[in-house]
Amino acid sequence: MLNWTEADESRTARWRSESGSQPPKRVMLADDRLAADAAYRLASEGTALLWRGDFQNARQLLQAMARRIDRKPRKPPASPIEAFNFYRQAQSQRARTLGMLLLPLEADYSIPLRRAPNVKEACAEAYGAGDVPSVVSLRELLGVIGAHEWRKKGVDIPALGERIHPHYGVFSPVRGEYLQLVAEAPLPSSALAFDIGTGTGVLAALLARRGVKHVVATDQDPRALACARQNIARLGLKGRVDVVEADLFPPGRAPLVVCNPPWLPARAHSPLEHAIYDPDSRMLLGFLNGLTAHLEPNGEGWLILSDLAEHLGLRSRAWLLEAFDAAGLNVVARLDTKPAHPRAADQTDPLHAARAAEVTSLWRLAAREA
């Protein structure tokens, strides 16, 4: 619960935070009279600002606070891994500071502020049915609104020839280069495939559209499971793709097992970041070490993995090859592609050097013969 004082009375409301952050201990009321410099100073010191002014003015204030953060000078890194650590620290501090601008939500998710949009449907998708008044950071609420728009219009997937509709908290398949690799790799069999950590269900759908007769797609996250099932149904693939809850592998063996794990071995700071950050490479190693037990004879495991971690100094190619060997796997072949996303060409990005050198690979792996 968030606690504050208003009109000489103690008030409380449910605190909403997808990142799991604790409610701020210091809360002051703020409105359109608050200057951006003062708001930035208070937020940087850990004072939350519960907004009572105009909604659109709150958005403008958040943007002004972000500009002040972005103007701060950066210490030049001495190495790629230091650049990554500086970047993560800066992103974390930025999120904490901007997360101090708070908005009230009524029990039905209406916003009791002037010029506030209707966010009821977006909040219900993210948080479930409303029941009590709550408080959320404006930064998080804007993410909820943005996710709702992505869910409505979908993401065009050229390799699939269809649109995929991501749900809030489920990573959107905006990087099409790895999907193209899956669309082009030669299928070892069209009978059965497992898609491990399916997310939106895009790889399972792509495999089914390539002619795989039965695909079993797994995930542990309830949002991902709901998202994948909805996308599979929308694409008319419900009879050919089963979406099941599982920790990595479903029971049994398949001639093709596909996995696109998080690419960077680091700790996630929010649920959405679990699609990017894999602490201690747990999912990657779990997939590799369990693969031989779930492959049919002459089957293949497809590992789709960026080498960004290698360019950042977080993992080496030698480490990856040793992990293959330790899991009893041989490399049959490797398909490579360069990323086409805008960040790869953005020279202002603190991680530009690593992103510009990045290669995404589809490793075709097979169990080593005894």
SEVO-701483 format. One line per field, with one value per residue: residue in one letter; z, x, y of N, C-alpha, C, O in turn. Coordinates in steps of 0.2 Angstrom, whole numbers. Each point is the difference from the previous one (the first is absolute). Layout:
! residues N
res <- [A,...]
nup <- [Z,...]
neast <- [X,...]
nnorth <- [Y,...]
caup <- [Z,...]
caeast <- [X,...]
canorth <- [Y,...]
cup <- [Z,...]
ceast <- [X,...]
cnorth <- [Y,...]
oup <- [Z,...]
oeast <- [X,...]
onorth <- [Y,...]
This chain:
! residues 370
res <- [M,L,N,W,T,E,A,D,E,S,R,T,A,R,W,R,S,E,S,G,S,Q,P,P,K,R,V,M,L,A,D,D,R,L,A,A,D,A,A,Y,R,L,A,S,E,G,T,A,L,L,W,R,G,D,F,Q,N,A,R,Q,L,L,Q,A,M,A,R,R,I,D,R,K,P,R,K,P,P,A,S,P,I,E,A,F,N,F,Y,R,Q,A,Q,S,Q,R,A,R,T,L,G,M,L,L,L,P,L,E,A,D,Y,S,I,P,L,R,R,A,P,N,V,K,E,A,C,A,E,A,Y,G,A,G,D,V,P,S,V,V,S,L,R,E,L,L,G,V,I,G,A,H,E,W,R,K,K,G,V,D,I,P,A,L,G,E,R,I,H,P,H,Y,G,V,F,S,P,V,R,G,E,Y,L,Q,L,V,A,E,A,P,L,P,S,S,A,L,A,F,D,I,G,T,G,T,G,V,L,A,A,L,L,A,R,R,G,V,K,H,V,V,A,T,D,Q,D,P,R,A,L,A,C,A,R,Q,N,I,A,R,L,G,L,K,G,R,V,D,V,V,E,A,D,L,F,P,P,G,R,A,P,L,V,V,C,N,P,P,W,L,P,A,R,A,H,S,P,L,E,H,A,I,Y,D,P,D,S,R,M,L,L,G,F,L,N,G,L,T,A,H,L,E,P,N,G,E,G,W,L,I,L,S,D,L,A,E,H,L,G,L,R,S,R,A,W,L,L,E,A,F,D,A,A,G,L,N,V,V,A,R,L,D,T,K,P,A,H,P,R,A,A,D,Q,T,D,P,L,H,A,A,R,A,A,E,V,T,S,L,W,R,L,A,A,R,E,A]
nup <- [0,-6,4,3,-2,4,-3,-1,-10,8,-6,-4,-2,-6,5,-8,1,-10,2,2,-7,6,7,-8,3,-9,7,-10,6,-8,-2,-4,10,0,6,-11,-1,1,-9,-8,1,-2,-10,-4,3,-10,-5,7,-11,10,-10,1,-6,-6,-4,-5,8,2,-7,1,8,-3,-7,6,4,-7,-2,8,0,-7,7,6,5,-10,8,-2,-8,9,2,-7,4,-3,-10,-2,4,-7,-8,2,0,-9,-5,5,-3,-10,-1,4,-6,-9,4,-1,-11,9,-3,1,7,-8,7,-3,9,6,-10,11,-10,4,-6,8,-2,-10,11,-1,-10,-2,5,-6,-9,3,2,-11,3,-5,6,-3,8,-9,3,-8,-1,2,6,11,7,2,9,10,2,5,11,7,1,8,10,3,2,11,1,-5,-3,-2,9,6,-1,10,4,3,6,-2,6,5,-3,-9,2,-1,-6,8,8,-8,5,10,0,-2,9,8,-3,5,11,-3,-6,11,4,-6,4,2,5,3,5,-1,8,1,11,-8,2,3,9,10,3,5,11,7,3,9,7,6,-2,4,4,3,2,1,10,3,-9,11,4,5,11,8,3,7,11,7,4,9,10,6,5,8,9,1,-11,-2,4,3,4,1,9,-2,7,-6,5,-10,4,4,-8,-2,-9,5,2,2,-3,5,2,11,-3,7,-1,-1,8,1,-8,-8,4,-1,10,5,-4,9,9,-2,8,0,-5,8,-3,0,10,4,-5,3,10,-3,-4,5,10,-5,1,-8,0,2,11,-1,3,1,-2,5,-6,8,-8,0,2,-10,-6,4,-6,-6,-11,4,-8,3,4,-7,-4,6,-2,-9,1,6,-8,-2,1,-8,-3,0,7,-8,6,-9,10,-9,10,2,10,2,7,-7,-2,9,-8,-1,-8,10,-4,-1,7,11,3,2,11,5,7,-8,10,-10,11,-9,7,1,1,10,-10,2]
neast <- [4,-8,10,-11,6,-10,4,11,0,-3,9,-9,10,-9,7,0,2,0,3,-11,-1,9,-8,-3,11,7,-8,2,-6,-6,5,-10,-3,-4,7,1,2,-9,-5,5,-1,-9,-2,5,-7,-5,1,-6,0,-5,0,3,10,5,-9,-8,-7,-8,-8,-7,-8,-8,-8,-8,-8,-9,-7,-8,-9,-9,-6,-6,7,4,-2,8,-6,1,-11,3,9,10,4,4,10,9,2,6,12,5,3,9,11,4,4,11,9,3,7,8,1,-4,-3,-7,-1,-6,-9,-4,7,-9,1,3,1,4,-10,-7,10,-5,0,-10,-3,3,-6,-9,1,0,-9,-4,-6,-6,8,11,-4,3,9,-1,9,3,9,-2,-3,8,5,-4,2,10,1,-4,7,8,-3,-1,8,3,4,2,-6,9,7,-5,5,6,-11,9,-7,8,3,-9,9,-6,8,1,-8,5,3,-2,8,-3,-6,6,4,-7,-1,10,-1,10,-10,1,-6,-6,8,11,-8,11,-9,11,-9,-9,0,6,10,6,6,-5,-2,9,1,-6,3,7,-9,5,3,10,-7,10,-10,11,-6,8,4,-3,7,10,0,0,10,7,-3,3,11,3,-3,6,9,-7,5,-10,-4,4,-7,9,-10,11,-7,8,3,-2,6,-3,-10,7,-4,10,-7,-9,11,-10,10,-9,10,-2,-1,-7,11,-12,3,-8,-2,0,-10,-3,3,-10,-6,1,-7,11,-7,10,-4,-6,-3,7,3,-7,1,8,-1,-7,8,10,-1,4,10,-7,-2,11,-1,-9,11,-11,10,-9,9,-4,4,-11,-6,-2,-8,-8,2,-9,4,3,7,10,-2,0,9,4,-4,4,10,0,-3,11,5,-7,10,-11,-6,4,-9,5,0,-1,4,-11,2,-9,-4,-5,-10,-5,2,-11,-2,-5,-10,1,7,-4,-5,8,3,-8,2,-7,0,1,-1,7,-8,10,-9,6,5,-8]
nnorth <- [-6,5,3,3,9,-2,11,1,-3,-7,1,-5,-4,-5,-7,8,-12,5,11,3,8,2,-3,7,2,2,4,3,7,-5,10,3,0,-10,6,3,11,7,2,7,11,5,3,9,8,-1,10,-6,-2,3,-6,11,-3,8,-5,7,5,-6,0,9,-1,-6,5,7,-5,-3,8,2,-6,2,8,-8,7,-2,-7,7,-5,-6,-1,-8,-6,4,-2,-10,-2,4,-7,-9,2,1,-9,-5,3,-3,-11,-2,3,-6,-8,8,-2,5,-11,8,-8,3,1,10,3,2,7,-1,-3,10,1,-3,-5,-3,0,4,4,11,7,2,6,11,7,1,-9,8,5,1,7,6,-6,9,-7,11,1,-1,9,7,-3,4,11,2,-2,8,9,-1,2,11,7,-2,-11,9,-9,8,0,8,10,1,0,6,-7,8,-9,4,7,3,-7,11,-6,7,-8,8,7,4,10,10,3,6,11,4,2,-4,0,1,9,-7,-7,2,6,1,4,0,-2,-6,1,6,-6,9,-2,2,11,5,-3,5,10,-2,0,8,-11,-2,7,-3,5,3,-3,8,6,2,8,-4,-4,7,4,-6,-1,9,1,-7,4,8,-5,0,5,5,0,10,8,-6,5,-2,-2,8,-8,9,-8,-1,-3,-8,-7,5,-1,4,3,5,5,6,-6,0,11,6,-2,1,7,-8,8,-7,2,11,5,-3,8,7,1,-2,2,6,8,6,11,9,4,8,10,8,6,8,7,-1,6,9,-4,4,-11,2,-2,7,2,4,1,4,2,7,6,2,-9,-5,3,-6,-9,-1,1,-10,4,6,10,8,4,8,11,6,5,10,7,0,11,-4,4,1,7,7,2,4,5,6,4,-2,-6,5,-8,-7,5,-5,8,2,-8,1,-3,11,4,1,9,8,-1,6,-9,1,-5,-4,-1,-3,-1,-4,-7,3,-1,-7]
caup <- [0,0,5,-1,4,-4,3,8,1,-2,-6,-3,-7,-3,-4,-6,-3,-3,1,7,4,6,0,3,7,1,-5,0,-5,-5,-5,-6,2,1,-5,-1,4,7,-1,-1,6,5,-2,1,8,2,2,-5,-1,-2,-4,1,-5,-6,-2,-6,3,4,-6,-2,6,0,-6,2,5,-4,-3,5,1,-6,-1,4,-3,1,1,-5,3,-1,-3,-2,6,4,-4,2,7,0,-4,4,6,-3,-2,6,3,-4,2,7,0,-3,4,5,-1,1,-2,3,-4,4,0,-7,-4,-3,3,2,-2,-6,-6,1,-4,3,0,4,-4,0,7,1,-3,3,7,2,2,5,6,5,-3,1,-3,-4,-3,-7,-4,0,-4,-7,-3,-1,-5,-6,-1,-2,-7,-4,1,-5,-7,-2,-3,-7,-1,-7,-1,1,-5,4,5,7,4,7,6,5,4,-5,-4,-7,-5,-4,-4,-5,-3,2,-3,-7,1,1,-6,-6,1,-2,5,1,-1,1,4,7,3,6,0,7,1,-6,0,-4,-5,-7,-3,-1,-6,-6,-2,-2,-7,-4,-1,6,2,7,3,7,2,7,3,7,2,-2,-5,-6,-2,-2,-6,-6,-2,-4,-6,-3,-2,-5,-7,-2,0,6,0,-1,5,7,5,6,5,2,1,-6,-5,1,0,-6,-5,-6,-4,0,6,-2,6,0,7,1,-3,4,7,5,4,-3,5,-1,-4,-7,-1,0,-7,-2,5,2,5,0,-6,2,-5,-5,2,1,-7,-3,4,-1,-7,-3,2,-3,-8,-3,-3,-6,1,1,4,-3,5,-3,5,-2,3,3,7,-1,-2,7,4,5,-1,-5,-5,3,5,-4,-3,6,3,-4,1,6,-1,-4,-7,-6,-4,-6,-4,3,-4,3,-3,3,2,-4,4,0,5,-3,-3,4,3,6,5,4,-1,-7,-3,0,-4,-7,-2,2,-5,2,-3,1,1,-1,5,1,5,-2,0,5]
caeast <- [-4,3,-3,2,-4,-4,-5,1,-2,5,-3,3,-3,5,6,1,6,1,7,1,3,-3,-3,4,-1,-2,-5,-3,-4,3,-5,3,4,7,5,4,6,-2,-3,6,4,-4,0,7,2,-5,-6,-5,-5,-6,-2,-7,-2,-2,3,5,6,4,4,5,5,4,5,5,4,5,5,6,4,4,6,5,6,1,7,3,2,6,0,-7,-4,-1,-5,-6,-2,-2,-6,-5,-1,-3,-7,-4,-1,-4,-7,-2,-1,-6,-5,-3,-6,-5,-7,-5,-5,-6,-1,-2,6,-1,4,-4,4,-2,3,2,-3,-3,5,-3,1,7,1,-3,5,6,0,-6,-6,1,-4,1,4,7,5,5,4,-2,4,-3,-6,1,2,-7,-4,4,-1,-7,0,4,-5,-5,2,5,6,1,5,0,1,-6,-5,-6,2,0,-2,3,-3,4,5,3,5,-2,5,1,6,-2,5,1,-6,1,5,-4,-3,4,3,-3,-3,2,-7,-6,-5,-1,5,-1,2,1,0,-4,-2,-6,-2,1,4,-5,-4,4,2,-6,-1,5,-2,0,-7,-2,5,-2,3,0,2,-2,-3,-7,-1,2,-5,-7,2,1,-7,-5,2,-1,-7,-2,3,-3,5,-1,0,7,5,-2,4,-1,5,6,7,4,-2,-6,2,1,6,-2,6,2,-1,2,0,3,0,2,7,5,1,0,-6,-6,-3,-7,-3,1,7,2,1,7,5,-1,5,4,-2,-3,-5,4,3,-6,-2,5,2,-6,-2,1,-5,-7,1,0,6,1,-4,4,-2,2,2,0,4,4,7,1,4,7,2,0,4,-4,0,5,-2,2,-5,-6,2,1,-7,-3,4,-2,-7,0,-3,4,-3,-1,1,-1,-3,1,-3,1,-6,-2,-3,3,5,6,3,0,7,-1,-1,7,2,0,6,-2,-6,1,4,-4,-3,-5,1,-4,4,-3,3,-2,3,6,0,4]
canorth <- [6,7,4,7,5,5,3,-2,-7,-5,-4,-6,-3,-5,2,-4,1,-6,-2,-3,5,1,7,5,1,7,2,6,1,5,2,3,5,-3,1,-6,-1,-2,-7,-4,0,-4,-7,-2,-1,-5,2,-1,5,-3,5,2,5,-2,-6,1,4,-5,-3,5,1,-7,1,5,-4,-5,4,2,-6,-1,5,-1,-3,-7,-2,-5,-7,-3,-7,-1,-3,6,3,-4,2,7,1,-3,5,6,-2,-2,7,3,-3,2,7,1,-3,4,4,-5,2,-4,-4,-2,-7,-3,2,7,4,6,6,4,-2,-7,-4,-6,-5,-6,-6,-1,-2,-7,-4,-1,-2,-4,4,5,-2,5,5,-1,5,-3,5,2,-3,-7,1,2,-7,-4,3,-1,-7,-1,2,-6,-6,1,0,-5,1,-3,-5,-2,-8,-4,3,1,5,-3,5,-1,3,4,-4,-5,4,1,-2,5,-1,-5,-3,-7,-4,-2,-5,-6,-1,-2,-6,-6,-4,-7,-4,4,-3,2,5,3,7,1,7,2,7,2,-5,1,-5,-5,1,0,-7,-3,2,-3,-6,-5,-2,1,4,1,6,0,6,0,6,0,5,-3,-5,3,4,-5,-3,4,0,-6,0,5,-2,-6,-6,-3,-7,-2,3,-1,5,-4,2,-5,2,-1,-5,-4,-7,-3,2,3,0,6,4,7,5,6,3,7,0,3,-3,5,0,4,5,0,-6,0,-1,-7,-2,2,-1,-7,0,-6,-4,-6,-3,-2,-6,-5,-3,-4,-7,-4,-1,-7,-4,2,0,-7,-1,5,6,6,6,7,5,6,4,6,0,7,-1,-1,7,4,-3,-3,-7,-1,-6,-6,-2,-3,-6,-5,-2,-5,-6,-3,-3,-5,2,2,5,-3,6,6,5,6,6,6,3,6,5,7,1,-3,6,6,1,3,-5,-2,-7,0,-4,-7,-1,0,-6,-6,-4,-5,-7,-6,-5,-6,-5,-7,-4,-3,-7,-4]
cup <- [0,5,-1,4,-5,4,8,1,-3,-6,-2,-6,-1,-4,-6,-2,-3,1,7,5,6,0,3,7,1,-6,1,-6,-5,-5,-5,2,1,-6,-1,4,7,0,0,7,6,-2,0,7,3,3,-6,-1,-3,-3,1,-6,-6,-3,-5,3,3,-5,-2,5,0,-5,2,5,-4,-3,5,1,-6,-1,5,-3,2,1,-6,2,-3,-4,-2,6,5,-3,1,7,1,-3,5,6,-2,-1,7,4,-3,2,7,0,-3,3,6,-1,-1,-2,4,-5,5,0,-6,-5,-4,4,2,-1,-6,-6,0,-5,3,0,3,-4,1,7,2,-3,4,7,2,2,6,6,5,-3,1,-3,-4,-3,-7,-5,-2,-4,-7,-4,-1,-6,-7,-2,-2,-8,-4,0,-5,-7,-2,-3,-7,0,-7,-1,1,-5,4,5,7,5,7,6,5,4,-4,-5,-8,-5,-5,-4,-5,-2,2,-2,-7,0,1,-6,-6,2,-2,6,0,-1,0,4,7,2,7,0,8,2,-5,0,-3,-4,-7,-3,-1,-6,-6,-2,-3,-8,-5,-2,6,2,7,3,8,3,8,3,8,2,-2,-6,-7,-3,-3,-7,-5,-2,-4,-7,-5,-3,-6,-7,-2,1,7,0,-1,5,7,4,7,5,2,1,-6,-4,3,0,-7,-4,-6,-5,-1,7,-1,6,-2,7,0,-2,4,7,5,4,-3,6,-1,-4,-7,-1,0,-7,-3,4,3,6,0,-6,2,-5,-6,2,1,-7,-2,4,-1,-7,-2,3,-3,-8,-2,-4,-7,0,0,5,-3,6,-4,5,-3,3,3,6,-1,-1,7,5,6,-1,-6,-5,2,6,-3,-3,5,3,-5,1,6,0,-5,-7,-5,-4,-7,-5,4,-6,4,-3,4,2,-4,4,0,5,-3,-3,4,4,7,6,3,-2,-8,-3,0,-4,-8,-2,1,-6,4,-4,2,0,-1,4,0,5,-2,0,6,-2]
ceast <- [4,-3,2,-5,-3,-6,0,-3,5,-4,4,-3,5,5,1,7,2,7,1,3,-5,-4,4,-2,-2,-4,-2,-5,3,-5,4,5,7,5,4,6,-1,-2,6,4,-4,0,7,1,-5,-6,-5,-5,-7,-4,-7,-2,-3,4,5,6,4,4,5,5,4,5,5,5,5,5,5,4,5,6,6,6,2,8,2,1,7,0,-8,-4,-2,-6,-7,-2,-2,-7,-6,-1,-4,-7,-4,-1,-6,-8,-2,-3,-7,-6,-3,-5,-6,-7,-5,-4,-5,-1,-1,5,-1,5,-3,4,-3,4,3,-3,-4,5,-2,2,8,2,-2,4,6,-1,-6,-6,1,-5,0,4,8,4,5,4,-3,4,-2,-7,0,3,-6,-4,3,-1,-7,0,3,-5,-5,2,5,6,1,6,1,2,-6,-6,-7,3,-1,-2,3,-5,5,4,2,4,-3,5,2,7,-1,5,1,-6,2,5,-4,-4,4,4,-3,-3,3,-6,-6,-5,-2,6,-2,3,1,1,-3,-1,-7,-3,2,4,-4,-4,4,2,-6,-2,6,-1,1,-7,-3,6,-2,5,0,2,-2,-4,-7,-2,2,-4,-6,2,1,-6,-4,3,0,-7,-2,3,-3,4,-1,0,7,5,-3,4,-1,5,5,6,4,-4,-7,3,2,6,-3,6,3,-2,3,0,4,1,2,8,5,0,0,-7,-5,-2,-8,-2,2,8,2,1,7,6,-1,6,4,-1,-4,-5,4,3,-6,-2,5,1,-6,-2,1,-5,-7,1,-1,6,0,-4,5,-3,2,1,0,3,4,7,2,4,7,4,1,5,-4,1,5,-3,3,-4,-6,1,1,-6,-3,3,-2,-7,0,-3,5,-3,-1,1,-2,-3,1,-4,2,-6,-1,-4,3,6,7,4,0,6,0,-1,6,2,1,5,-2,-6,2,4,-4,-2,-5,1,-5,5,-4,4,-2,3,6,-1,4,6]
cnorth <- [6,4,7,4,5,3,-2,-7,-5,-4,-6,-2,-6,2,-5,1,-7,-2,-3,5,2,7,5,2,8,2,7,1,5,1,4,6,-2,1,-7,-1,-2,-8,-5,0,-4,-8,-4,-2,-5,2,-1,5,-3,6,1,5,-3,-6,2,4,-5,-3,5,0,-7,1,4,-3,-4,4,2,-6,-1,5,-1,-3,-7,-1,-5,-7,-2,-6,-1,-2,6,4,-3,2,7,1,-3,5,6,-2,-1,7,4,-2,2,7,1,-3,3,4,-5,3,-5,-3,-2,-7,-3,3,7,5,7,6,4,-3,-7,-4,-6,-6,-7,-6,-2,-3,-7,-5,-2,-3,-4,5,5,-1,6,6,-1,6,-3,5,2,-4,-8,1,1,-7,-4,3,-2,-8,-2,1,-6,-6,1,-1,-6,2,-4,-5,-2,-7,-4,2,2,5,-5,5,-2,3,4,-5,-6,3,-1,-3,5,-1,-6,-5,-7,-5,-2,-6,-7,-2,-3,-6,-6,-4,-7,-5,5,-4,3,5,3,7,2,7,4,7,1,-6,1,-5,-6,1,-1,-7,-3,3,-2,-7,-5,-2,1,4,1,6,1,7,-1,6,0,5,-3,-5,2,4,-5,-4,4,1,-6,-1,5,-2,-6,-6,-4,-8,-3,2,-1,5,-3,4,-5,4,-2,-6,-4,-8,-3,3,3,0,8,4,7,4,6,3,7,0,2,-4,5,0,4,5,0,-6,0,-1,-8,-3,2,-2,-7,-1,-7,-4,-6,-3,-3,-7,-5,-3,-4,-7,-4,-3,-7,-4,1,-1,-8,-1,4,6,6,5,6,5,7,5,5,-1,6,-1,-1,7,4,-3,-4,-8,-1,-5,-6,-3,-4,-7,-6,-2,-5,-7,-4,-3,-6,1,2,6,-3,6,6,5,7,6,6,4,6,5,7,1,-2,6,6,1,4,-5,-2,-7,-1,-5,-7,-1,0,-6,-7,-4,-5,-7,-5,-6,-7,-6,-7,-3,-4,-8,-3,-3]
oup <- [3,0,-2,3,-4,3,3,6,-5,1,2,-2,2,-4,2,-2,3,0,2,5,-1,-4,5,1,4,-6,5,-5,2,-2,0,-4,1,-5,4,2,2,4,3,2,3,4,3,1,6,3,-6,5,-5,3,0,1,0,1,0,-3,1,1,-1,-2,1,1,-2,0,2,-1,-2,1,1,-4,-1,-4,5,-4,-1,5,-5,-3,3,0,3,4,2,1,4,3,1,3,4,2,0,3,3,1,1,3,2,-1,3,4,-4,1,1,-5,5,-4,-2,-6,-4,6,-4,4,-5,0,-4,-2,6,-6,2,4,1,0,3,3,0,2,6,-1,4,0,4,-5,4,-2,2,0,-4,-5,-6,-5,-4,-5,-5,-3,-5,-6,-5,-3,-6,-5,-4,-4,-6,-1,0,2,-2,-5,-2,-1,-3,1,1,-1,4,-1,-1,3,3,-3,-2,1,-6,-6,2,-4,-3,-1,-2,-4,-4,-1,-4,-4,0,5,-5,-2,3,0,1,-2,1,-3,3,-3,-3,-5,2,-2,-4,-6,-5,-4,-5,-6,-4,-4,-6,-4,-1,2,1,0,1,0,2,-4,1,5,-6,-4,-5,-6,-5,-4,-6,-6,-5,-5,-6,-5,-5,-5,-5,-4,2,5,0,0,1,0,2,-2,1,-2,1,-4,5,-1,-5,2,-2,2,-3,1,-1,4,-3,2,-5,1,-1,3,3,-3,-2,6,4,-3,-3,-6,-2,-1,-5,-2,2,-2,0,0,-3,-1,-2,-4,-1,0,-3,-3,2,-1,-3,-4,1,-3,3,-2,-3,-5,1,1,-2,3,-4,5,-5,5,2,2,4,2,0,5,5,5,-5,2,0,0,2,1,-1,2,2,0,0,4,-1,-3,2,0,-3,-6,5,-5,5,-6,6,-4,-3,-3,-1,-1,2,-1,-3,5,3,6,-3,1,-3,-4,-5,-3,-4,-6,-2,-6,5,-6,5,-5,4,-2,-1,2,-6,5,1,4]
oeast <- [6,-6,6,-5,4,-4,-5,-1,3,-6,6,-6,6,-1,0,2,1,2,5,2,-6,3,3,-6,-4,2,-2,1,4,-5,6,3,5,-2,1,2,4,1,0,2,3,1,0,4,1,-4,1,-2,0,-2,-5,-5,-3,6,6,6,6,6,6,6,6,6,6,6,6,6,6,6,6,5,5,-1,-2,4,-3,4,2,5,-4,-6,-5,-4,-4,-6,-5,-4,-5,-6,-4,-5,-5,-6,-4,-4,-6,-5,-4,-6,-5,-3,-1,-1,1,-2,0,4,1,-1,4,2,-3,1,-3,6,5,-6,1,2,3,2,1,4,3,1,3,4,0,1,4,-5,-5,4,1,-3,3,-2,-2,-3,0,-1,-3,-2,0,-2,-3,-1,-1,-4,-2,0,-2,-3,0,1,-1,5,-4,-3,0,-4,-5,6,-4,2,-3,-3,6,-2,4,-2,-1,6,-2,1,1,-1,1,0,-2,0,1,-1,-3,2,-6,3,0,1,1,-6,-6,6,-6,5,-5,4,3,-1,-5,-6,-1,-1,1,-1,-3,0,0,-2,-2,3,-2,-4,-5,5,-6,6,-6,4,-5,-4,-2,-4,-4,-2,-3,-5,-3,-1,-3,-4,-2,-2,-3,-3,2,-1,4,2,1,5,-6,7,-5,5,-2,1,3,-4,-1,5,-3,4,-6,5,5,-6,6,-5,5,-5,2,3,6,-6,6,-4,2,0,-3,4,2,1,6,3,2,5,-5,5,-3,1,1,0,-1,0,2,-1,-1,0,1,-4,-5,-2,-4,-5,3,4,-5,-1,6,-6,6,-5,5,-3,3,1,5,4,4,5,3,1,3,-2,0,-4,-4,-1,-2,-3,-1,-1,-3,-3,-1,-1,-6,-3,6,-6,5,4,-3,4,-2,-1,1,-5,4,-2,6,4,5,6,3,2,5,0,5,6,0,-1,1,0,-3,0,2,-2,2,0,-3,3,-5,5,-6,6,0,-3,5,3]
onorth <- [0,1,2,-3,3,-4,-1,-1,1,-2,0,1,0,5,-6,6,-5,-6,-2,-2,0,4,-1,0,2,-1,1,-2,4,-4,1,2,4,-3,-4,-5,-4,-3,-6,-6,-4,-4,-5,-4,-2,-4,2,4,-2,5,-4,4,-5,0,-3,-1,1,-2,-3,1,1,-2,-1,1,-1,-2,0,0,-2,-2,3,-4,-2,3,-5,0,2,-2,3,2,1,3,4,1,1,3,3,0,2,4,2,1,3,4,2,2,4,2,-2,3,-4,6,-5,2,-2,-4,-6,-1,1,-2,3,4,-4,-2,-1,0,-1,-2,-4,-5,-6,-4,-3,-5,-5,-4,-3,6,-2,-3,2,-1,-4,5,-6,6,-5,-2,-2,-5,-3,-1,-4,-5,-2,-2,-4,-3,-1,-3,-5,-3,-1,6,-6,3,-5,-3,-5,-4,0,2,-4,6,-4,5,-1,-5,-4,5,-5,2,-1,3,-6,-5,-5,-6,-6,-4,-5,-6,-4,-4,-1,-2,-4,-6,5,2,1,-1,0,1,1,4,5,3,-2,0,-4,-2,-4,-5,-2,-2,-4,-4,-1,-3,-6,5,1,-2,1,0,-1,4,-4,0,-1,-2,1,-1,-2,-1,1,-1,-2,0,1,-2,-2,1,-3,-5,-4,-3,-6,-3,3,-1,0,2,-6,6,-6,2,0,-1,3,4,-2,1,1,0,0,-1,0,4,3,-5,-2,0,2,-3,6,-2,4,-4,-6,-3,-1,-5,-2,-2,-2,-1,-5,-6,-5,-7,-6,-5,-6,-6,-6,-5,-6,-4,-3,-5,-4,2,-4,4,0,4,-1,1,1,1,1,1,-1,-3,2,4,2,1,5,3,-1,-3,5,-4,-6,-6,-5,-4,-6,-6,-5,-5,-6,-4,-2,-4,2,0,-1,-1,-1,1,1,0,0,-1,3,5,0,4,3,0,5,-3,0,2,-1,-1,-5,-4,-4,-5,-4,-2,-5,2,-2,0,0,-2,-1,-1,-1,2,-3,-2,2,-4]
